[in-house]
Amino acid sequence: MASAAKYAHEEAAESERPLRVCAEAGRKCVRNIQQYTILSVEWLALVDSLKQLSRLVQLEARMPANSKVGQAQGRNTDSDGTLWDQEAHENAIRILVEEAKVNLCLRMMHDYKVWQYDPARRSQTIQQALSTYEFNQTQLDQKCSTFEESLGVLLAKAFQHVETLQLMDIPMLIEHLAFVFTQCQGRDPCFPPAHSKIQETLVTFYFSSLMKHAEELNNKELLAKTKEHNLVQLAVHHVLNVKTECPDEVRQSAAEGFAALADNEDFRTEWQEFFADENGQLCRDKKMRFMLLDDHIVQEILKNQPEKKRDLRPLTDFFNTIRRAYGES
């Protein structure tokens, strides 16, 4: 009996070894996260840590769920659990939250996008790096891509958890979303490929996560900030502007985000304010653009995935509310 127990203990310890290794590597990478000047020596080293951390996240996603967690005493069995007691393995994201690095990561991403959208500043920085390091243009571009994609995935995974958003600077997140959505306007309506992890793709997932968890945050402040930055209309424009190239998972994430917004109790009592013009009057252009979501996004999803009807019901009901408000059948 004692021998069997010993072997069982050793087997369990051995099975948990990959998790411990991942956790140790993840914590080391997370603690390397600091804000540095773009393309500085320190920034280039940071890119390697972010790349390793994003790989750890992908590795953990492929690990079998820990079914024993669901049997823990006192755990809420009506939910998938929190970031700390879920069956899925997300140690890297948990460490990112525990080390209070998520706000810093968002600030780093925002500063990077401001830099990237400024061609003159970006060109000057790259030329200086080319004259300083033994890198060519292609290698520097790859470093920039790795930074954006690795950090972007970490943020997307983190924002899926309400515990992360409860510790976030929500106004900063809303400002970042509005900034990227706005920068995309007027550009060629060419959506990145489905596998792309750049911000122009991922901001839709950020928006969706924010809307899904809004009522568990400071909902009134969040909605006020959303209205101030015209975020709903910017998100609508972003998705519709690329409707023909928009990857399915982006369409679905956008629809789920809008459905969560439509189901938001505070939003339902003041939705007209989100469709007002500068004079406070209901703007038909905003209404017409929003209603395009029904034909171009929602109905397309339901045609291919009719099982999503229940999930999107708040949004389809909201479309009917808008029609009635504007005297339409």
ZAMISE-896834 format. One record per residue: x, y, z of N, C-alpha, C in turn. Coordinates in steps of 0.2 Angstrom, whole numbers, padded with zeros to 4 digits, always signed. Layout:
% residues N
XYZXYZXYZ...
//
This chain:
% residues 329
+0004-0006+0000+0000+0000+0000+0004+0006+0000+0009+0006+0005+0014+0012+0005+0018+0013-0001+0020+0007-0004+0024+0008-0010+0019+0010-0016+0013+0008-0016+0009+0011-0022+0007+0018-0021+0006+0020-0015+0005+0027-0013+0011+0032-0015+0017+0029-0014+0023+0032-0016+0024+0033-0023+0022+0028-0027+0023+0028-0034+0018+0033-0037+0012+0033-0034+0006+0037-0036+0008+0045-0035+0011+0046-0029+0014+0053-0028+0019+0055-0033+0024+0050-0034+0029+0052-0039+0026+0053-0046+0021+0049-0048+0018+0050-0055+0015+0057-0055+0011+0059-0050+0008+0065-0050+0013+0071-0050+0018+0070-0046+0023+0076-0046+0026+0076-0053+0027+0071-0056+0030+0071-0063+0026+0074-0068+0019+0072-0067+0014+0075-0072+0014+0083-0071+0015+0085-0065+0014+0092-0064+0021+0096-0066+0026+0093-0067+0033+0096-0069+0032+0101-0075+0029+0099-0080+0029+0104-0086+0025+0110-0084+0020+0110-0079+0017+0116-0077+0021+0120-0073+0025+0117-0069+0030+0121-0064+0035+0124-0069+0038+0121-0074+0043+0123-0078+0040+0129-0082+0034+0129-0084+0031+0134-0088+0030+0140-0083+0028+0139-0077+0026+0144-0072+0033+0148-0071+0038+0144-0070+0044+0148-0068+0047+0152-0074+0047+0149-0080+0049+0153-0086+0044+0159-0087+0038+0158-0086+0033+0163-0087+0034+0169-0082+0036+0167-0076+0037+0173-0071+0043+0177-0073+0048+0173-0075+0055+0176-0077+0053+0181-0083+0049+0179-0088+0048+0183-0093+0044+0189-0091+0039+0188-0087+0034+0194-0085+0038+0199-0081+0043+0197-0077+0047+0202-0073+0052+0206-0077+0053+0203-0084+0057+0207-0088+0053+0212-0092+0047+0212-0091+0043+0217-0095+0044+0224-0091+0046+0229-0095+0047+0236-0093+0046+0240-0099+0045+0246-0098+0044+0251-0104+0051+0254-0106+0053+0253-0112+0059+0255-0115+0058+0259-0121+0062+0263-0123+0062+0266-0130+0062+0261-0135+0057+0262-0140+0056+0258-0146+0063+0257-0150+0065+0251-0151+0071+0249-0155+0078+0250-0151+0077+0252-0144+0083+0252-0140+0086+0245-0139+0092+0245-0136+0094+0238-0134+0090+0235-0130+0087+0238-0125+0083+0235-0120+0076+0233-0123+0074+0237-0127+0067+0235-0131+0068+0229-0135+0074+0228-0138+0075+0222-0143+0076+0216-0138+0078+0217-0132+0079+0211-0128+0072+0209-0125+0068+0214-0124+0061+0213-0122+0057+0209-0127+0058+0211-0133+0054+0207-0138+0055+0199-0137+0061+0197-0136+0063+0190-0135+0059+0187-0129+0058+0191-0124+0054+0189-0118+0047+0188-0119+0044+0193-0123+0037+0193-0125+0036+0187-0130+0040+0186-0134+0039+0180-0139+0039+0174-0135+0044+0173-0130+0044+0167-0126+0037+0166-0122+0035+0172-0119+0029+0172-0115+0023+0170-0119+0022+0173-0125+0017+0171-0129+0017+0164-0132+0023+0161-0132+0024+0154-0134+0021+0149-0128+0023+0152-0122+0021+0148-0116+0013+0148-0116+0010+0154-0117+0003+0154-0117+0000+0149-0122+0003+0149-0128+0000+0144-0133+0002+0137-0131+0007+0135-0128+0009+0129-0125+0004+0127-0120+0002+0131-0115-0003+0130-0110-0010+0128-0113-0011+0132-0118-0018+0131-0121-0019+0124-0124-0013+0121-0125-0014+0114-0128-0014+0108-0123-0012+0110-0116-0012+0106-0111-0019+0103-0109-0020+0097-0107-0027+0094-0105-0029+0098-0099-0036+0100-0099-0039+0103-0093-0038+0099-0087-0037+0103-0081-0036+0100-0075-0043+0098-0072-0046+0093-0073-0053+0091-0070-0054+0091-0063-0048+0090-0059-0048+0090-0052-0050+0097-0049-0049+0102-0053-0051+0109-0050-0058+0110-0049-0062+0107-0054-0070+0107-0053-0072+0104-0047-0068+0099-0044-0071+0096-0038-0069+0099-0032-0065+0105-0032-0063+0108-0026-0069+0110-0022-0068+0110-0016-0073+0112-0011-0074+0119-0011-0080+0122-0012-0082+0129-0012-0082+0132-0018-0080+0129-0024-0079+0132-0030-0086+0132-0033-0087+0138-0037-0094+0139-0040-0094+0135-0046-0098+0130-0046-0099+0125-0052-0103+0128-0057-0106+0134-0056-0110+0137-0062-0106+0141-0066-0100+0142-0065-0096+0146-0070-0090+0141-0072-0086+0144-0076-0079+0141-0078-0074+0142-0073-0075+0146-0068-0070+0148-0063-0067+0154-0064-0063+0156-0060-0059+0162-0060-0052+0161-0064-0049+0166-0065-0042+0165-0067-0038+0160-0063-0040+0160-0056-0036+0156-0052-0038+0149-0050-0044+0148-0052-0047+0141-0050-0051+0138-0056-0049+0140-0062-0052+0137-0068-0048+0130-0070-0052+0126-0074-0049+0120-0076-0043+0121-0082-0044+0126-0086-0039+0128-0091-0032+0130-0088-0027+0129-0091-0020+0131-0089-0019+0138-0092-0018+0143-0088-0016+0150-0090-0012+0153-0085-0007+0149-0083-0002+0152-0078+0002+0158-0080+0003+0158-0087+0007+0164-0089+0003+0171-0088-0004+0170-0090-0008+0176-0089-0010+0177-0082-0010+0172-0078-0011+0173-0071-0005+0177-0068+0001+0175-0070+0007+0179-0067+0007+0186-0070+0005+0187-0076+0005+0194-0079+0000+0198-0074-0005+0195-0072-0010+0199-0068-0007+0200-0061-0005+0195-0058-0002+0195-0051+0004+0200-0051+0008+0200-0056+0014+0205-0056+0012+0212-0058+0005+0213-0059+0002+0220-0060+0006+0223-0067+0006+0219-0072+0009+0221-0078+0005+0222-0084-0002+0221-0083-0006+0222-0089-0007+0229-0091-0008+0233-0086-0009+0241-0088-0003+0243-0091+0003+0241-0089+0010+0243-0092+0010+0240-0099+0008+0234-0100+0008+0231-0107+0003+0235-0112-0003+0237-0109-0007+0241-0113-0004+0247-0115-0001+0251-0110+0002+0257-0112+0008+0256-0117+0012+0251-0116+0017+0249-0121+0014+0248-0128+0009+0245-0128+0006+0244-0135+0003+0250-0138+0000+0254-0134-0003+0260-0136+0003+0265-0139+0008+0266-0135+0014+0270-0137+0017+0267-0143+0017+0261-0144+0020+0258-0150+0016+0259-0156+0009+0259-0156+0005+0260-0161+0005+0268-0163+0005+0272-0158+0006+0279-0160+0013+0280-0164+0018+0277-0162+0024+0277-0165+0024+0274-0172+0020+0269-0173+0020+0265-0179+0015+0270-0184+0010+0273-0182+0006+0277-0186+0009+0284-0188+0015+0285-0186+0018+0291-0187+0024+0289-0192+0023+0290-0199+0028+0287-0203+0035+0291-0203+0035+0297-0201+0041+0301-0201+0045+0299-0195+0042+0298-0189+0045+0296-0183+0048+0289-0183+0043+0285-0186+0045+0278-0187+0052+0277-0191+0052+0281-0197+0057+0280-0201+0064+0283-0198+0063+0288-0194+0069+0291-0191+0072+0286-0186+0067+0283-0182+0070+0278-0177+0073+0272-0180+0070+0270-0186+0073+0264-0189+0080+0265-0192+0080+0271-0195+0087+0273-0198+0092+0274-0193+0090+0276-0187+0095+0277-0181+0097+0270-0179+0092+0265-0179+0094+0258-0177+0098+0255-0182+0097+0256-0188+0101+0253-0194+0108+0255-0193+0110+0261-0191+0116+0264-0191+0120+0262-0184+0116+0259-0179+0118+0258-0173+0120+0250-0172+0115+0246-0174+0115+0239-0173+0117+0235-0180+0119+0229-0179+0120+0225-0185+0114+0221-0187+0109+0225-0188+0102+0223-0191+0101+0226-0197+0097+0222-0202+0095+0225-0208+0088+0227-0207+0085+0231-0212+0078+0233-0212+0073+0227-0211+0074+0222-0214+0070+0216-0213+0070+0213-0206+0076+0213-0203+0076+0210-0196+0073+0215-0191+0073+0222-0192+0070+0226-0188+0063+0226-0189+0060+0226-0195+0053+0225-0196+0050+0219-0193+0054+0213-0193+0052+0207-0190+0052+0208-0182+0057+0212-0179+0056+0213-0172+0050+0217-0170+0048+0222-0174+0042+0226-0173+0036+0221-0173+0036+0217-0178+0030+0213-0179+0029+0208-0173+0035+0205-0171+0035+0200-0165+0033+0204-0159+0035+0210-0158+0033+0214-0152+0025+0215-0152+0023+0217-0158+0015+0219-0158+0011+0212-0157+0013+0207-0161+0009+0201-0161+0010+0197-0154+0015+0197-0151+0016+0193-0145+0013+0197-0139+0014+0204-0139+0010+0208-0134+0003+0208-0135+0001+0208-0141-0006+0208-0143-0010+0202-0141-0007+0196-0142-0010+0190-0140-0011+0190-0132-0005+0192-0128-0006+0192-0121-0011+0196-0119-0012+0202-0122-0018+0206-0119-0024+0203-0121-0025+0200-0127-0031+0197-0129-0033+0192-0124-0029+0188-0122-0030+0182-0117-0032+0185-0111-0028+0190-0108-0029+0193-0102-0036+0196-0101-0038+0200-0107-0044+0203-0107-0051+0198-0107-0049+0192-0108-0055+0187-0108-0058+0186-0101-0053+0188-0096-0055+0187-0089-0057+0194-0085-0063+0193-0082-0065+0199-0079-0061+0202-0073-0057+0197-0070-0052+0198-0065-0047+0203-0067-0045+0202-0074-0040+0207-0077-0043+0214-0078-0049+0214-0081-0052+0220-0082-0053+0224-0076-0055+0221-0070-0056+0224-0064-0050+0228-0061-0044+0226-0064-0038+0229-0061-0035+0234-0067-0039+0234-0072-0037+0238-0078-0038+0246-0077-0034+0250-0081-0036+0257-0082-0041+0257-0088-0047+0256-0087-0052+0256-0092-0053+0262-0097-0052+0268-0094-0052+0273-0099-0046+0273-0104-0040+0271-0101-0035+0270-0106-0036+0264-0111-0039+0259-0109-0041+0254-0114-0046+0257-0119-0051+0260-0117-0056+0263-0122-0053+0268-0126-0048+0272-0124-0044+0277-0128-0040+0273-0133-0037+0268-0131-0033+0264-0136-0037+0261-0142-0043+0258-0140-0048+0255-0145-0050+0261-0150-0052+0267-0147-0054+0272-0151-0049+0274-0156-0043+0275-0153-0037+0277-0157-0036+0272-0163-0035+0266-0162-0034+0261-0167-0040+0261-0172-0046+0261-0170-0052+0261-0174-0052+0267-0179-0050+0273-0176-0050+0279-0180-0044+0279-0185-0039+0276-0183-0033+0276-0188-0035+0271-0194-0039+0266-0193-0041+0262-0198-0045+0265-0203-0049+0270-0201-0054+0273-0205-0050+0277-0211-0053+0277-0217-0050+0280-0222-0044+0276-0226-0042+0271-0223-0037+0267-0226-0040+0262-0230-0036+0258-0234-0039+0253-0239-0043+0248-0235-0049+0246-0237-0052+0241-0233-0050+0234-0234-0044+0233-0232-0040+0227-0233-0039+0224-0226-0043+0219-0224-0042+0216-0217-0036+0211-0217-0033+0211-0212-0027+0206-0211-0030+0199-0211-0026+0194-0213-0028+0187-0213-0030+0185-0207-0034+0179-0207-0037+0177-0201-0033+0175-0195-0027+0173-0197-0022+0171-0192-0018+0177-0189-0019+0183-0192-0015+0189-0190-0016+0191-0183-0011+0193-0180-0012+0195-0173-0010+0202-0172-0011+0206-0177-0009+0214-0176-0015+0217-0173-0014+0223-0170-0019+0226-0167-0026+0228-0171-0025+0229-0177-0031+0231-0181-0035+0225-0182-0033+0219-0180-0037+0213-0179-0040+0212-0172-0035+0212-0167-0036+0211-0161-0041+0216-0157-0041+0222-0159-0045+0227-0155-0052+0225-0155-0054+0221-0160-0061+0219-0160-0063+0214-0154-0058+0210-0153-0058+0205-0148-0058+0209-0141-0054+0214-0141-0053+0218-0134-0060+0221-0133-0063+0224-0138-0069+0228-0138-0075+0223-0135-0075+0217-0138-0080+0212-0136-0079+0210-0129-0073+0209-0127-0072+0207-0120-0074+0212-0115-0073+0218-0117-0075+0224-0113-0082+0224-0112-0086+0224-0117-0093+0224-0117-0096+0218-0113-0093+0212-0114-0095+0206-0110-0095+0207-0103-0090+0210-0101-0089+0211-0093-0091+0218-0090-0094+0222-0095-0095+0229-0092-0099+0229-0086-0104+0225-0085-0108+0226-0079-0105+0223-0073-0099+0220-0073-0095+0218-0068-0090+0223-0066-0090+0228-0070-0085+0234-0069-0088+0240-0067-0085+0246-0067-0089+0252-0066-0093+0254-0072-0099+0251-0072-0103+0251-0079-0104+0258-0081-0106+0262-0076-0109+0269-0078-0103+0273-0081-0097+0272-0078-0091+0276-0080-0089+0273-0087-0089+0266-0087-0087+0263-0094-0091+0266-0100-0098+0266-0098-0103+0268-0104-0102+0275-0105-0100+0279-0100-0099+0286-0101-0093+0287-0106-0088+0284-0104-0082+0284-0108-0083+0282-0115-0086+0276-0116-0088+0273-0122-0092+0278-0127-0097+0282-0123-0100+0287-0127-0096+0293-0129-0092+0295-0124-0087+0301-0125-0083+0300-0131-0080+0294-0132-0076+0292-0138-0079+0289-0144-0086+0289-0144-0090+0287-0149-0088+0280-0151-0086+0276-0146-0083+0269-0147-0088+0264-0151-0094+0264-0149-0099+0260-0153-0099+0261-0160-0099+0267-0162-0100+0269-0169-0093+0267-0173-0087+0268-0169-0081+0267-0172-0080+0259-0173-0083+0255-0168-0082+0248-0169-0087+0246-0174-0092+0249-0175-0097+0247-0181-0094+0248-0187-0091+0254-0188-0088+0256-0194-0082+0251-0196-0078+0250-0191-0072+0245-0192-0074+0239-0194-0079+0236-0192-0081+0229-0194-0085+0229-0201-0089+0234-0202-0092+0235-0208-0088+0236-0214-0083+0240-0212-0078+0243-0218-0074+0237-0221-0074+0232-0217-0070+0226-0220-0074+0220-0220-0081+0221-0221-0085+0215-0220-0084+0209-0225-0081+0211-0231-0080+0205-0236-0074+0201-0234-0069+0205-0231-0063+0201-0229-0062+0199-0222-0067+0201-0218-0067+0200-0211-0067+0193-0209-0062+0190-0205-0062+0183-0203-0068+0181-0199-0070+0175-0200-0076+0173-0196-0076+0174-0189-0070+0173-0186-0069+0174-0179-0070+0181-0176-0068+0185-0181-0068+0193-0179-0076+0195-0180-0079+0192-0185-0086+0194-0185-0090+0191-0179-0089+0185-0177-0092+0182-0172-0091+0186-0165-0084+0188-0164-0082+0191-0158-0086+0198-0158-0086+0202-0164-0089+0208-0164-0097+0207-0162-0100+0202-0165-0107+0201-0164-0109+0200-0157-0104+0196-0153-0105+0194-0146-0104+0200-0142-0099+0205-0144-0098+0211-0140-0104+0215-0141-0107+0216-0147-0113+0221-0147-0119+0218-0144-0120+0211-0144-0125+0208-0140-0125+0209-0133-0118+0208-0130-0117+0210-0123-0119+0217-0121-0117+0222-0126-0119+0229-0125-0127+0230-0125-0130+0226-0130-0137+0227-0130-0141+0224-0124-0137+0219-0121-0140+0216-0115-0138+0220-0108-0134+0225-0109-0132+0229-0103-0138+0233-0101-0140+0232-0094-0146+0236-0092-0145+0243-0092-0139+0246-0090-0138+0253-0090-0139+0256-0098-0136+0252-0102-0136+0254-0109-0143+0254-0112-0147+0249-0110-0154+0249-0113-0158+0255-0111-0156+0258-0105-0160+0264-0103-0158+0271-0106-0152+0271-0109-0150+0277-0112-0147+0276-0119-0149+0271-0123-0146+0269-0129-0147+0275-0134-0152+0279-0134-0153+0284-0139-0147+0289-0138-0144+0290-0133-0138+0294-0132-0132+0292-0136-0132+0286-0137-0126+0283-0141-0127+0284-0149-0134+0286-0151-0135+0287-0158-0137+0295-0159-0135+0299-0154-0136+0306-0155-0131+0310-0159-0133+0315-0162-0128+0319-0166-0125+0325-0161-0121+0329-0164-0118+0334-0159-0123+0339-0156-0129+0339-0158-0134+0343-0155-0139+0339-0150-0137+0333-0150-0141+0329-0145-0147+0326-0148-0148+0326-0155-0154+0324-0158-0152+0317-0161-0157+0312-0162-0156+0306-0164-0153+0306-0172-0147+0303-0173-0144+0303-0179-0146+0297-0184-0149+0299-0189-0151+0293-0193-0145+0290-0197-0140+0293-0198-0134+0290-0201-0131+0285-0196-0131+0287-0190-0128+0282-0185-0133+0276-0185-0139+0277-0185-0144+0272-0184-0144+0267-0190-0143+0270-0196-0143+0266-0202-0136+0262-0203-0131+0265-0200-0125+0261-0200-0125+0255-0195-0128+0257-0190-0128+0251-0185-0132+0246-0187-0138+0247-0190-0143+0242-0193-0140+0238-0198-0134+0240-0201-0131+0236-0206-0128+0230-0203-0127+0230-0197-0124+0224-0193-0128+0218-0194-0135+0220-0194-0140+0214-0195-0139+0210-0201-0139+0213-0207-0138+0210-0213-0131+0207-0214-0126+0211-0213-0119+0210-0215-0116+0206-0210-0118+0206-0204-0114+0202-0199-0118+0197-0195-0124+0199-0192-0127+0194-0188-0131+0189-0192-0134+0191-0198-0138+0186-0202-0133+0181-0205-0127+0184-0207-0122+0179-0210-0120+0174-0205-0119+0176-0199-0117+0171-0193-0123+0166-0192-0129+0168-0192-0134+0164-0190-0136+0159-0196-0134+0161-0202-0135+0157-0208-0130+0151-0207-0124+0152-0205-0119+0147-0205-0119+0143-0198-0121+0147-0193-0121+0144-0186-0128+0146-0183-0133+0142-0184-0140+0144-0181-0140+0143-0174-0135+0139-0171-0135+0138-0164-0133+0144-0160-0131+0149-0164-0129+0155-0161-0135+0160-0159-0141+0158-0162-0147+0162-0161-0148+0165-0154-0147+0160-0149-0149+0162-0142-0144+0167-0140-0137+0166-0141-0132+0170-0139-0133+0177-0142-0135+0178-0148-0136+0184-0151-0143+0187-0151-0147+0184-0147-0154+0186-0146-0155+0194-0143-0151+0195-0138-0151+0202-0136-0150+0208-0141-0145+0206-0146-0144+0210-0152-0149+0211-0157-0152+0205-0158-0158+0205-0163-0164+0208-0160-0165+0207-0154-0170+0211-0150-0169+0219-0151-0163+0221-0150-0161+0228-0150-0162+0231-0157-0161+0227-0162-0162+0229-0169-0170+0231-0169-0174+0227-0166-0181+0228-0167-0183+0234-0163-0180+0235-0157-0181+0241-0153-0179+0247-0157-0174+0247-0160-0172+0253-0164-0177+0255-0170-0179+0249-0173-0184+0250-0178-0190+0253-0176-0193+0251-0170-0199+0254-0167-0198+0261-0165-0192+0263-0163-0190+0270-0160-0190+0275-0166-0188+0272-0172-0188+0276-0178-0194+0275-0183-0199+0272-0180-0206+0272-0183-0206+0267-0189-0201+0262-0189-0201+0257-0194-0204+0251-0192-0206+0247-0197-0209+0240-0195-0204+0235-0194
//
